[in-house]
Amino acid sequence: MTQRWKNQAFTITHADDGKFEGAGLRPFFEYRDLGIKNATKGKFGAHVIRAVPGMESPATWHSHDPAFQMVYVTQGWVVFEYEGTGEHTLRAGSCVLQPPGIKHREVRHSDDLELLEVISPADFDTHDEVAP
């Protein structure tokens, strides 16, 4: 049984222990779960996402509905387009807060892209959208 403090469990993950899996939202990315979802009973989620070399995004418009979604680029670059603000190139050290429901699309990325995504709640819906 996992001990919990204020409804959270203590957890540590290490990069050398982590496994990337292709079973995520986008087939051109791989995901490494950081254990936050289980430690917070789904209240929050965090994972590292990296590009699958040679695979491109179809650049489809979509939206998500979590209360909080933050993306921080750790290496490489990615171009996102957001409704009402246009295209933005994020590179290592760039951070974006994506408000709930904002229409966006991933346009292109480097083969070495890696980013951290933090969300709340951990499970959320994705909706296909028409271009704004």
N, CA, C and O atoms as CSV, one atom per row, in Angstrom:
chain,resi,resn,atom,element,x,y,z
A,1,MET,N,N,0.843,-1.183,0.000
A,1,MET,CA,C,0.000,0.000,0.000
A,1,MET,C,C,0.889,1.248,0.000
A,1,MET,O,O,1.889,1.310,0.715
A,2,THR,N,N,0.518,2.215,-0.793
A,2,THR,CA,C,1.277,3.457,-0.903
A,2,THR,C,C,0.830,4.435,0.177
A,2,THR,O,O,-0.362,4.697,0.340
A,3,GLN,N,N,1.790,4.963,0.903
A,3,GLN,CA,C,1.466,5.977,1.896
A,3,GLN,C,C,1.201,7.297,1.184
A,3,GLN,O,O,1.886,7.633,0.218
A,4,ARG,N,N,0.216,8.039,1.657
A,4,ARG,CA,C,-0.144,9.322,1.037
A,4,ARG,C,C,-0.107,10.430,2.068
A,4,ARG,O,O,-0.469,10.246,3.230
A,5,TRP,N,N,0.347,11.597,1.604
A,5,TRP,CA,C,0.359,12.808,2.420
A,5,TRP,C,C,-0.549,13.811,1.746
A,5,TRP,O,O,-0.319,14.203,0.602
A,6,LYS,N,N,-1.586,14.225,2.464
A,6,LYS,CA,C,-2.559,15.183,1.917
A,6,LYS,C,C,-3.031,14.739,0.536
A,6,LYS,O,O,-3.103,15.538,-0.399
A,7,ASN,N,N,-3.348,13.457,0.425
A,7,ASN,CA,C,-3.914,12.842,-0.780
A,7,ASN,C,C,-2.919,12.732,-1.948
A,7,ASN,O,O,-3.321,12.598,-3.103
A,8,GLN,N,N,-1.623,12.789,-1.632
A,8,GLN,CA,C,-0.599,12.580,-2.649
A,8,GLN,C,C,0.420,11.580,-2.133
A,8,GLN,O,O,0.676,11.491,-0.932
A,9,ALA,N,N,0.997,10.830,-3.060
A,9,ALA,CA,C,2.046,9.877,-2.706
A,9,ALA,C,C,3.398,10.465,-3.084
A,9,ALA,O,O,3.512,11.212,-4.057
A,10,PHE,N,N,4.407,10.126,-2.317
A,10,PHE,CA,C,5.782,10.498,-2.655
A,10,PHE,C,C,6.223,9.637,-3.834
A,10,PHE,O,O,6.037,8.420,-3.823
A,11,THR,N,N,6.815,10.278,-4.866
A,11,THR,CA,C,7.260,9.518,-6.027
A,11,THR,C,C,8.499,10.162,-6.633
A,11,THR,O,O,8.646,11.384,-6.618
A,12,ILE,N,N,9.380,9.336,-7.163
A,12,ILE,CA,C,10.571,9.798,-7.877
A,12,ILE,C,C,10.698,8.955,-9.140
A,12,ILE,O,O,10.509,7.739,-9.107
A,13,THR,N,N,11.018,9.604,-10.242
A,13,THR,CA,C,11.350,8.877,-11.467
A,13,THR,C,C,12.696,9.390,-11.961
A,13,THR,O,O,13.046,10.552,-11.752
A,14,HIS,N,N,13.440,8.519,-12.614
A,14,HIS,CA,C,14.752,8.868,-13.139
A,14,HIS,C,C,14.770,8.629,-14.647
A,14,HIS,O,O,14.160,7.683,-15.146
A,15,ALA,N,N,15.477,9.499,-15.358
A,15,ALA,CA,C,15.528,9.380,-16.823
A,15,ALA,C,C,16.072,8.030,-17.261
A,15,ALA,O,O,15.589,7.451,-18.234
A,16,ASP,N,N,17.076,7.523,-16.549
A,16,ASP,CA,C,17.660,6.254,-16.982
A,16,ASP,C,C,16.770,5.051,-16.679
A,16,ASP,O,O,16.999,3.962,-17.205
A,17,ASP,N,N,15.748,5.244,-15.826
A,17,ASP,CA,C,14.790,4.171,-15.542
A,17,ASP,C,C,13.557,4.252,-16.437
A,17,ASP,O,O,12.832,3.272,-16.605
A,18,GLY,N,N,13.331,5.435,-17.008
A,18,GLY,CA,C,12.095,5.690,-17.734
A,18,GLY,C,C,12.044,5.023,-19.088
A,18,GLY,O,O,13.059,4.878,-19.769
A,19,LYS,N,N,10.855,4.624,-19.464
A,19,LYS,CA,C,10.632,4.015,-20.762
A,19,LYS,C,C,9.676,4.896,-21.552
A,19,LYS,O,O,8.616,5.279,-21.056
A,20,PHE,N,N,10.055,5.212,-22.777
A,20,PHE,CA,C,9.160,5.951,-23.659
A,20,PHE,C,C,8.248,4.957,-24.356
A,20,PHE,O,O,8.679,3.879,-24.766
A,21,GLU,N,N,6.984,5.331,-24.483
A,21,GLU,CA,C,6.000,4.486,-25.144
A,21,GLU,C,C,5.303,5.271,-26.237
A,21,GLU,O,O,5.097,6.479,-26.120
A,22,GLY,N,N,4.948,4.579,-27.287
A,22,GLY,CA,C,4.256,5.227,-28.388
A,22,GLY,C,C,2.755,5.322,-28.199
A,22,GLY,O,O,2.056,5.901,-29.031
A,23,ALA,N,N,2.258,4.758,-27.114
A,23,ALA,CA,C,0.810,4.732,-26.879
A,23,ALA,C,C,0.357,6.044,-26.255
A,23,ALA,O,O,-0.007,6.089,-25.080
A,24,GLY,N,N,0.382,7.109,-27.046
A,24,GLY,CA,C,-0.034,8.408,-26.539
A,24,GLY,C,C,-0.996,9.072,-27.491
A,24,GLY,O,O,-1.533,8.442,-28.402
A,25,LEU,N,N,-1.203,10.343,-27.270
A,25,LEU,CA,C,-2.162,11.115,-28.044
A,25,LEU,C,C,-1.777,11.221,-29.517
A,25,LEU,O,O,-2.648,11.174,-30.385
A,26,ARG,N,N,-0.498,11.363,-29.806
A,26,ARG,CA,C,-0.034,11.566,-31.179
A,26,ARG,C,C,0.959,10.469,-31.575
A,26,ARG,O,O,1.894,10.206,-30.818
A,27,PRO,N,N,0.791,9.822,-32.732
A,27,PRO,CA,C,1.686,8.723,-33.125
A,27,PRO,C,C,3.099,9.175,-33.481
A,27,PRO,O,O,4.012,8.349,-33.498
A,28,PHE,N,N,3.309,10.456,-33.764
A,28,PHE,CA,C,4.639,10.953,-34.116
A,28,PHE,C,C,5.443,11.370,-32.886
A,28,PHE,O,O,6.553,11.888,-33.009
A,29,PHE,N,N,4.874,11.139,-31.697
A,29,PHE,CA,C,5.548,11.405,-30.431
A,29,PHE,C,C,5.584,10.131,-29.595
A,29,PHE,O,O,4.741,9.247,-29.746
A,30,GLU,N,N,6.589,10.051,-28.699
A,30,GLU,CA,C,6.651,9.015,-27.670
A,30,GLU,C,C,6.543,9.707,-26.317
A,30,GLU,O,O,6.939,10.862,-26.164
A,31,TYR,N,N,6.008,8.995,-25.349
A,31,TYR,CA,C,5.698,9.585,-24.052
A,31,TYR,C,C,6.347,8.794,-22.920
A,31,TYR,O,O,6.359,7.563,-22.930
A,32,ARG,N,N,6.892,9.534,-21.932
A,32,ARG,CA,C,7.432,8.894,-20.731
A,32,ARG,C,C,6.685,9.454,-19.527
A,32,ARG,O,O,6.815,10.629,-19.185
A,33,ASP,N,N,5.907,8.595,-18.899
A,33,ASP,CA,C,5.117,8.980,-17.729
A,33,ASP,C,C,6.050,9.265,-16.554
A,33,ASP,O,O,6.994,8.513,-16.315
A,34,LEU,N,N,5.791,10.345,-15.824
A,34,LEU,CA,C,6.622,10.728,-14.681
A,34,LEU,C,C,6.034,10.306,-13.336
A,34,LEU,O,O,6.568,10.671,-12.289
A,35,GLY,N,N,4.948,9.546,-13.351
A,35,GLY,CA,C,4.374,9.008,-12.116
A,35,GLY,C,C,3.489,9.965,-11.346
A,35,GLY,O,O,3.019,9.627,-10.260
A,36,ILE,N,N,3.254,11.143,-11.878
A,36,ILE,CA,C,2.468,12.169,-11.171
A,36,ILE,C,C,0.982,11.809,-11.136
A,36,ILE,O,O,0.304,12.061,-10.141
A,37,LYS,N,N,0.485,11.227,-12.208
A,37,LYS,CA,C,-0.927,10.844,-12.257
A,37,LYS,C,C,-1.270,9.890,-11.117
A,37,LYS,O,O,-2.238,10.112,-10.391
A,38,ASN,N,N,-0.483,8.835,-10.960
A,38,ASN,CA,C,-0.760,7.866,-9.894
A,38,ASN,C,C,-0.548,8.477,-8.514
A,38,ASN,O,O,-1.306,8.195,-7.586
A,39,ALA,N,N,0.470,9.304,-8.377
A,39,ALA,CA,C,0.778,9.900,-7.068
A,39,ALA,C,C,-0.277,10.897,-6.614
A,39,ALA,O,O,-0.426,11.143,-5.417
A,40,THR,N,N,-1.023,11.483,-7.577
A,40,THR,CA,C,-2.043,12.477,-7.227
A,40,THR,C,C,-3.460,11.980,-7.482
A,40,THR,O,O,-4.411,12.762,-7.482
A,41,LYS,N,N,-3.594,10.672,-7.699
A,41,LYS,CA,C,-4.899,10.074,-8.003
A,41,LYS,C,C,-5.571,10.769,-9.187
A,41,LYS,O,O,-6.787,10.956,-9.199
A,42,GLY,N,N,-4.767,11.146,-10.177
A,42,GLY,CA,C,-5.299,11.727,-11.398
A,42,GLY,C,C,-5.534,13.219,-11.384
A,42,GLY,O,O,-5.942,13.790,-12.395
A,43,LYS,N,N,-5.283,13.864,-10.253
A,43,LYS,CA,C,-5.515,15.313,-10.190
A,43,LYS,C,C,-4.558,16.068,-11.111
A,43,LYS,O,O,-4.929,17.086,-11.696
A,44,PHE,N,N,-3.325,15.568,-11.240
A,44,PHE,CA,C,-2.315,16.161,-12.118
A,44,PHE,C,C,-1.663,15.061,-12.928
A,44,PHE,O,O,-1.729,13.884,-12.572
A,45,GLY,N,N,-1.034,15.457,-14.020
A,45,GLY,CA,C,-0.257,14.535,-14.826
A,45,GLY,C,C,0.975,15.251,-15.344
A,45,GLY,O,O,0.969,16.471,-15.511
A,46,ALA,N,N,2.022,14.500,-15.597
A,46,ALA,CA,C,3.240,15.061,-16.179
A,46,ALA,C,C,3.940,13.965,-16.953
A,46,ALA,O,O,4.020,12.820,-16.508
A,47,HIS,N,N,4.444,14.331,-18.110
A,47,HIS,CA,C,5.197,13.381,-18.905
A,47,HIS,C,C,6.181,14.133,-19.792
A,47,HIS,O,O,6.008,15.312,-20.102
A,48,VAL,N,N,7.206,13.411,-20.182
A,48,VAL,CA,C,8.166,13.911,-21.151
A,48,VAL,C,C,7.724,13.365,-22.502
A,48,VAL,O,O,7.401,12.184,-22.637
A,49,ILE,N,N,7.715,14.233,-23.487
A,49,ILE,CA,C,7.315,13.853,-24.836
A,49,ILE,C,C,8.523,14.076,-25.746
A,49,ILE,O,O,9.188,15.108,-25.658
A,50,ARG,N,N,8.801,13.110,-26.614
A,50,ARG,CA,C,9.876,13.305,-27.584
A,50,ARG,C,C,9.390,12.888,-28.967
A,50,ARG,O,O,8.503,12.048,-29.116
A,51,ALA,N,N,10.006,13.507,-29.971
A,51,ALA,CA,C,9.648,13.218,-31.358
A,51,ALA,C,C,10.157,11.845,-31.761
A,51,ALA,O,O,11.213,11.403,-31.310
A,52,VAL,N,N,9.400,11.184,-32.606
A,52,VAL,CA,C,9.862,9.958,-33.245
A,52,VAL,C,C,10.592,10.418,-34.509
A,52,VAL,O,O,9.951,10.931,-35.426
A,53,PRO,N,N,11.917,10.247,-34.580
A,53,PRO,CA,C,12.673,10.744,-35.731
A,53,PRO,C,C,12.098,10.258,-37.057
A,53,PRO,O,O,11.774,9.082,-37.226
A,54,GLY,N,N,11.983,11.198,-37.989
A,54,GLY,CA,C,11.489,10.876,-39.316
A,54,GLY,C,C,9.981,10.950,-39.473
A,54,GLY,O,O,9.474,10.884,-40.593
A,55,MET,N,N,9.253,11.086,-38.367
A,55,MET,CA,C,7.790,11.174,-38.454
A,55,MET,C,C,7.366,12.640,-38.352
A,55,MET,O,O,7.899,13.396,-37.540
A,56,GLU,N,N,6.407,13.025,-39.182
A,56,GLU,CA,C,5.919,14.391,-39.196
A,56,GLU,C,C,4.502,14.472,-38.678
A,56,GLU,O,O,3.751,13.496,-38.698
A,57,SER,N,N,4.157,15.644,-38.218
A,57,SER,CA,C,2.803,15.916,-37.771
A,57,SER,C,C,1.895,16.157,-38.971
A,57,SER,O,O,2.328,16.774,-39.945
A,58,PRO,N,N,0.640,15.686,-38.930
A,58,PRO,CA,C,-0.294,16.018,-40.000
A,58,PRO,C,C,-0.847,17.447,-39.849
A,58,PRO,O,O,-1.619,17.905,-40.691
A,59,ALA,N,N,-0.457,18.136,-38.790
A,59,ALA,CA,C,-0.842,19.541,-38.548
A,59,ALA,C,C,-2.352,19.729,-38.487
A,59,ALA,O,O,-2.887,20.678,-39.061
A,60,THR,N,N,-3.031,18.836,-37.800
A,60,THR,CA,C,-4.481,18.942,-37.678
A,60,THR,C,C,-4.859,19.821,-36.486
A,60,THR,O,O,-4.228,19.776,-35.430
A,61,TRP,N,N,-5.892,20.611,-36.685
A,61,TRP,CA,C,-6.395,21.488,-35.629
A,61,TRP,C,C,-7.150,20.674,-34.591
A,61,TRP,O,O,-7.897,19.759,-34.936
A,62,HIS,N,N,-6.955,21.006,-33.320
A,62,HIS,CA,C,-7.640,20.313,-32.232
A,62,HIS,C,C,-7.656,21.224,-31.000
A,62,HIS,O,O,-7.052,22.296,-30.990
A,63,SER,N,N,-8.350,20.775,-29.987
A,63,SER,CA,C,-8.364,21.476,-28.697
A,63,SER,C,C,-8.416,20.434,-27.586
A,63,SER,O,O,-8.763,19.275,-27.814
A,64,HIS,N,N,-8.069,20.866,-26.394
A,64,HIS,CA,C,-8.125,20.009,-25.212
A,64,HIS,C,C,-8.925,20.747,-24.140
A,64,HIS,O,O,-9.112,21.961,-24.221
A,65,ASP,N,N,-9.392,20.011,-23.141
A,65,ASP,CA,C,-10.199,20.654,-22.114
A,65,ASP,C,C,-9.675,20.528,-20.683
A,65,ASP,O,O,-10.477,20.607,-19.752
A,66,PRO,N,N,-8.357,20.335,-20.455
A,66,PRO,CA,C,-7.921,20.301,-19.061
A,66,PRO,C,C,-7.985,21.704,-18.456
A,66,PRO,O,O,-7.982,22.699,-19.182
A,67,ALA,N,N,-8.041,21.777,-17.147
A,67,ALA,CA,C,-8.043,23.077,-16.467
A,67,ALA,C,C,-6.680,23.751,-16.579
A,67,ALA,O,O,-6.583,24.976,-16.512
A,68,PHE,N,N,-5.613,22.944,-16.753
A,68,PHE,CA,C,-4.246,23.479,-16.821
A,68,PHE,C,C,-3.434,22.620,-17.769
A,68,PHE,O,O,-3.445,21.392,-17.672
A,69,GLN,N,N,-2.724,23.273,-18.697
A,69,GLN,CA,C,-1.827,22.559,-19.611
A,69,GLN,C,C,-0.632,23.457,-19.915
A,69,GLN,O,O,-0.767,24.501,-20.553
A,70,MET,N,N,0.531,23.035,-19.449
A,70,MET,CA,C,1.760,23.780,-19.650
A,70,MET,C,C,2.762,22.904,-20.388
A,70,MET,O,O,2.902,21.719,-20.087
A,71,VAL,N,N,3.460,23.494,-21.360
A,71,VAL,CA,C,4.473,22.787,-22.128
A,71,VAL,C,C,5.784,23.555,-22.002
A,71,VAL,O,O,5.818,24.771,-22.193
A,72,TYR,N,N,6.865,22.840,-21.678
A,72,TYR,CA,C,8.200,23.420,-21.553
A,72,TYR,C,C,9.144,22.605,-22.440
A,72,TYR,O,O,9.271,21.395,-22.255
A,73,VAL,N,N,9.804,23.254,-23.398
A,73,VAL,CA,C,10.697,22.565,-24.325
A,73,VAL,C,C,12.071,22.401,-23.682
A,73,VAL,O,O,12.670,23.378,-23.232
A,74,THR,N,N,12.567,21.169,-23.640
A,74,THR,CA,C,13.878,20.896,-23.044
A,74,THR,C,C,14.980,20.769,-24.085
A,74,THR,O,O,16.145,21.037,-23.792
A,75,GLN,N,N,14.616,20.357,-25.314
A,75,GLN,CA,C,15.611,20.321,-26.396
A,75,GLN,C,C,14.894,20.328,-27.734
A,75,GLN,O,O,13.735,19.929,-27.841
A,76,GLY,N,N,15.614,20.792,-28.756
A,76,GLY,CA,C,15.034,20.868,-30.089
A,76,GLY,C,C,14.095,22.055,-30.218
A,76,GLY,O,O,14.196,23.032,-29.475
A,77,TRP,N,N,13.179,21.953,-31.175
A,77,TRP,CA,C,12.214,23.020,-31.417
A,77,TRP,C,C,10.912,22.436,-31.961
A,77,TRP,O,O,10.878,21.321,-32.481
A,78,VAL,N,N,9.842,23.225,-31.824
A,78,VAL,CA,C,8.536,22.843,-32.330
A,78,VAL,C,C,7.795,24.124,-32.726
A,78,VAL,O,O,7.934,25.156,-32.070
A,79,VAL,N,N,7.014,24.050,-33.798
A,79,VAL,CA,C,6.187,25.166,-34.219
A,79,VAL,C,C,4.735,24.803,-33.933
A,79,VAL,O,O,4.213,23.818,-34.456
A,80,PHE,N,N,4.091,25.613,-33.093
A,80,PHE,CA,C,2.667,25.484,-32.805
A,80,PHE,C,C,1.954,26.669,-33.430
A,80,PHE,O,O,2.521,27.758,-33.523
A,81,GLU,N,N,0.725,26.470,-33.855
A,81,GLU,CA,C,-0.129,27.573,-34.278
A,81,GLU,C,C,-1.347,27.585,-33.369
A,81,GLU,O,O,-1.990,26.558,-33.156
A,82,TYR,N,N,-1.655,28.763,-32.837
A,82,TYR,CA,C,-2.774,28.935,-31.907
A,82,TYR,C,C,-3.786,29.903,-32.491
A,82,TYR,O,O,-3.427,30.893,-33.128
A,83,GLU,N,N,-5.058,29.600,-32.262
A,83,GLU,CA,C,-6.105,30.486,-32.758
A,83,GLU,C,C,-5.903,31.889,-32.176
A,83,GLU,O,O,-5.672,32.054,-30.979
A,84,GLY,N,N,-5.995,32.880,-33.041
A,84,GLY,CA,C,-5.903,34.269,-32.609
A,84,GLY,C,C,-4.500,34.805,-32.379
A,84,GLY,O,O,-4.327,36.007,-32.180
A,85,THR,N,N,-3.478,33.922,-32.403
A,85,THR,CA,C,-2.118,34.406,-32.148
A,85,THR,C,C,-1.119,33.994,-33.213
A,85,THR,O,O,-0.001,34.509,-33.218
A,86,GLY,N,N,-1.475,33.086,-34.118
A,86,GLY,CA,C,-0.587,32.680,-35.201
A,86,GLY,C,C,0.408,31.606,-34.790
A,86,GLY,O,O,0.231,30.916,-33.786
A,87,GLU,N,N,1.468,31.485,-35.601
A,87,GLU,CA,C,2.498,30.480,-35.361
A,87,GLU,C,C,3.530,30.979,-34.362
A,87,GLU,O,O,3.874,32.160,-34.325
A,88,HIS,N,N,4.016,30.036,-33.547
A,88,HIS,CA,C,5.051,30.335,-32.554
A,88,HIS,C,C,6.074,29.208,-32.576
A,88,HIS,O,O,5.720,28.032,-32.496
A,89,THR,N,N,7.353,29.580,-32.684
A,89,THR,CA,C,8.425,28.598,-32.613
A,89,THR,C,C,8.917,28.535,-31.178
A,89,THR,O,O,9.419,29.520,-30.638
A,90,LEU,N,N,8.767,27.375,-30.572
A,90,LEU,CA,C,9.268,27.147,-29.220
A,90,LEU,C,C,10.560,26.362,-29.346
A,90,LEU,O,O,10.640,25.411,-30.123
A,91,ARG,N,N,11.561,26.752,-28.592
A,91,ARG,CA,C,12.852,26.071,-28.604
A,91,ARG,C,C,13.253,25.789,-27.166
A,91,ARG,O,O,12.548,26.187,-26.239
A,92,ALA,N,N,14.359,25.120,-26.969
A,92,ALA,CA,C,14.800,24.769,-25.616
A,92,ALA,C,C,14.713,25.994,-24.707
A,92,ALA,O,O,15.281,27.046,-25.002
A,93,GLY,N,N,13.995,25.837,-23.604
A,93,GLY,CA,C,13.794,26.925,-22.654
A,93,GLY,C,C,12.488,27.675,-22.834
A,93,GLY,O,O,12.136,28.496,-21.987
A,94,SER,N,N,11.752,27.414,-23.925
A,94,SER,CA,C,10.462,28.069,-24.156
A,94,SER,C,C,9.370,27.366,-23.359
A,94,SER,O,O,9.403,26.151,-23.167
A,95,CYS,N,N,8.405,28.156,-22.902
A,95,CYS,CA,C,7.288,27.627,-22.115
A,95,CYS,C,C,6.000,28.248,-22.633
A,95,CYS,O,O,5.967,29.437,-22.951
A,96,VAL,N,N,4.940,27.453,-22.720
A,96,VAL,CA,C,3.646,27.964,-23.142
A,96,VAL,C,C,2.569,27.400,-22.221
A,96,VAL,O,O,2.585,26.222,-21.864
A,97,LEU,N,N,1.636,28.269,-21.845
A,97,LEU,CA,C,0.436,27.868,-21.119
A,97,LEU,C,C,-0.690,27.854,-22.138
A,97,LEU,O,O,-1.022,28.890,-22.714
A,98,GLN,N,N,-1.278,26.691,-22.363
A,98,GLN,CA,C,-2.357,26.560,-23.330
A,98,GLN,C,C,-3.687,26.607,-22.582
A,98,GLN,O,O,-4.024,25.661,-21.870
A,99,PRO,N,N,-4.451,27.698,-22.733
A,99,PRO,CA,C,-5.733,27.798,-22.031
A,99,PRO,C,C,-6.702,26.696,-22.476
A,99,PRO,O,O,-6.636,26.239,-23.616
A,100,PRO,N,N,-7.588,26.276,-21.593
A,100,PRO,CA,C,-8.558,25.237,-21.955
A,100,PRO,C,C,-9.366,25.651,-23.184
A,100,PRO,O,O,-9.888,26.763,-23.255
A,101,GLY,N,N,-9.458,24.742,-24.143
A,101,GLY,CA,C,-10.290,24.970,-25.314
A,101,GLY,C,C,-9.648,25.741,-26.448
A,101,GLY,O,O,-10.265,25.878,-27.504
A,102,ILE,N,N,-8.428,26.256,-26.280
A,102,ILE,CA,C,-7.814,27.003,-27.370
A,102,ILE,C,C,-7.536,26.063,-28.541
A,102,ILE,O,O,-6.959,24.990,-28.364
A,103,LYS,N,N,-7.947,26.473,-29.728
A,103,LYS,CA,C,-7.674,25.674,-30.923
A,103,LYS,C,C,-6.199,25.840,-31.272
A,103,LYS,O,O,-5.663,26.947,-31.256
A,104,HIS,N,N,-5.559,24.724,-31.585
A,104,HIS,CA,C,-4.141,24.785,-31.922
A,104,HIS,C,C,-3.753,23.574,-32.762
A,104,HIS,O,O,-4.512,22.616,-32.911
A,105,ARG,N,N,-2.548,23.656,-33.299
A,105,ARG,CA,C,-2.014,22.526,-34.039
A,105,ARG,C,C,-0.496,22.557,-33.956
A,105,ARG,O,O,0.117,23.621,-33.865
A,106,GLU,N,N,0.090,21.387,-33.990
A,106,GLU,CA,C,1.538,21.244,-34.038
A,106,GLU,C,C,1.868,21.198,-35.525
A,106,GLU,O,O,1.438,20.284,-36.228
A,107,VAL,N,N,2.633,22.181,-36.010
A,107,VAL,CA,C,2.886,22.328,-37.436
A,107,VAL,C,C,4.089,21.496,-37.881
A,107,VAL,O,O,4.012,20.759,-38.864
A,108,ARG,N,N,5.194,21.617,-37.155
A,108,ARG,CA,C,6.404,20.863,-37.474
A,108,ARG,C,C,7.314,20.879,-36.255
A,108,ARG,O,O,7.133,21.680,-35.338
A,109,HIS,N,N,8.291,19.983,-36.260
A,109,HIS,CA,C,9.211,19.883,-35.131
A,109,HIS,C,C,10.541,19.282,-35.589
A,109,HIS,O,O,10.626,18.658,-36.647
A,110,SER,N,N,11.569,19.483,-34.775
A,110,SER,CA,C,12.870,18.882,-35.050
A,110,SER,C,C,12.844,17.422,-34.614
A,110,SER,O,O,12.066,17.040,-33.740
A,111,ASP,N,N,13.694,16.616,-35.224
A,111,ASP,CA,C,13.771,15.198,-34.859
A,111,ASP,C,C,14.241,14.991,-33.427
A,111,ASP,O,O,13.980,13.944,-32.835
A,112,ASP,N,N,14.944,15.994,-32.855
A,112,ASP,CA,C,15.449,15.858,-31.484
A,112,ASP,C,C,14.560,16.555,-30.454
A,112,ASP,O,O,14.982,16.778,-29.320
A,113,LEU,N,N,13.323,16.902,-30.849
A,113,LEU,CA,C,12.416,17.588,-29.926
A,113,LEU,C,C,12.160,16.745,-28.684
A,113,LEU,O,O,11.905,15.544,-28.768
A,114,GLU,N,N,12.234,17.396,-27.537
A,114,GLU,CA,C,11.831,16.785,-26.271
A,114,GLU,C,C,11.207,17.891,-25.435
A,114,GLU,O,O,11.738,18.999,-25.365
A,115,LEU,N,N,10.086,17.591,-24.806
A,115,LEU,CA,C,9.411,18.602,-23.990
A,115,LEU,C,C,8.751,17.968,-22.781
A,115,LEU,O,O,8.506,16.763,-22.736
A,116,LEU,N,N,8.475,18.808,-21.813
A,116,LEU,CA,C,7.768,18.411,-20.594
A,116,LEU,C,C,6.369,18.991,-20.672
A,116,LEU,O,O,6.198,20.175,-20.965
A,117,GLU,N,N,5.361,18.159,-20.411
A,117,GLU,CA,C,3.987,18.634,-20.359
A,117,GLU,C,C,3.426,18.338,-18.976
A,117,GLU,O,O,3.542,17.221,-18.471
A,118,VAL,N,N,2.813,19.360,-18.366
A,118,VAL,CA,C,2.157,19.228,-17.065
A,118,VAL,C,C,0.702,19.613,-17.266
A,118,VAL,O,O,0.402,20.658,-17.844
A,119,ILE,N,N,-0.212,18.757,-16.782
A,119,ILE,CA,C,-1.635,18.948,-17.012
A,119,ILE,C,C,-2.439,18.673,-15.744
A,119,ILE,O,O,-2.000,17.965,-14.838
A,120,SER,N,N,-3.629,19.258,-15.719
A,120,SER,CA,C,-4.567,18.969,-14.638
A,120,SER,C,C,-5.982,19.120,-15.182
A,120,SER,O,O,-6.341,20.160,-15.734
A,121,PRO,N,N,-6.776,18.071,-15.018
A,121,PRO,CA,C,-6.449,16.762,-14.474
A,121,PRO,C,C,-5.615,15.948,-15.463
A,121,PRO,O,O,-5.396,16.365,-16.600
A,122,ALA,N,N,-5.161,14.796,-15.016
A,122,ALA,CA,C,-4.295,13.958,-15.839
A,122,ALA,C,C,-5.009,13.428,-17.080
A,122,ALA,O,O,-4.397,13.320,-18.142
A,123,ASP,N,N,-6.266,13.103,-16.964
A,123,ASP,CA,C,-7.043,12.621,-18.106
A,123,ASP,C,C,-7.934,13.745,-18.616
A,123,ASP,O,O,-8.628,14.404,-17.842
A,124,PHE,N,N,-7.904,13.952,-19.920
A,124,PHE,CA,C,-8.700,15.021,-20.521
A,124,PHE,C,C,-9.072,14.613,-21.938
A,124,PHE,O,O,-8.462,13.719,-22.525
A,125,ASP,N,N,-10.073,15.277,-22.471
A,125,ASP,CA,C,-10.534,14.971,-23.828
A,125,ASP,C,C,-9.826,15.855,-24.845
A,125,ASP,O,O,-9.430,16.982,-24.548
A,126,THR,N,N,-9.677,15.318,-26.050
A,126,THR,CA,C,-9.163,16.049,-27.198
A,126,THR,C,C,-10.267,16.086,-28.242
A,126,THR,O,O,-10.934,15.084,-28.498
A,127,HIS,N,N,-10.448,17.258,-28.841
A,127,HIS,CA,C,-11.512,17.432,-29.822
A,127,HIS,C,C,-10.908,17.873,-31.156
A,127,HIS,O,O,-10.097,18.799,-31.195
A,128,ASP,N,N,-11.299,17.218,-32.242
A,128,ASP,CA,C,-10.912,17.678,-33.575
A,128,ASP,C,C,-11.610,19.003,-33.821
A,128,ASP,O,O,-12.760,19.191,-33.424
A,129,GLU,N,N,-10.908,19.926,-34.483
A,129,GLU,CA,C,-11.458,21.262,-34.725
A,129,GLU,C,C,-11.237,21.642,-36.173
A,129,GLU,O,O,-10.337,21.121,-36.832
A,130,VAL,N,N,-12.065,22.555,-36.667
A,130,VAL,CA,C,-11.827,23.162,-37.972
A,130,VAL,C,C,-10.911,24.351,-37.756
A,130,VAL,O,O,-10.883,24.925,-36.667
A,131,ALA,N,N,-10.160,24.728,-38.783
A,131,ALA,CA,C,-9.246,25.864,-38.656
A,131,ALA,C,C,-10.019,27.116,-38.248
A,131,ALA,O,O,-11.101,27.387,-38.768
A,132,PRO,N,N,-9.456,27.866,-37.322
A,132,PRO,CA,C,-10.163,29.087,-36.859
A,132,PRO,C,C,-10.172,30.173,-37.933
A,132,PRO,O,O,-10.719,31.253,-37.713
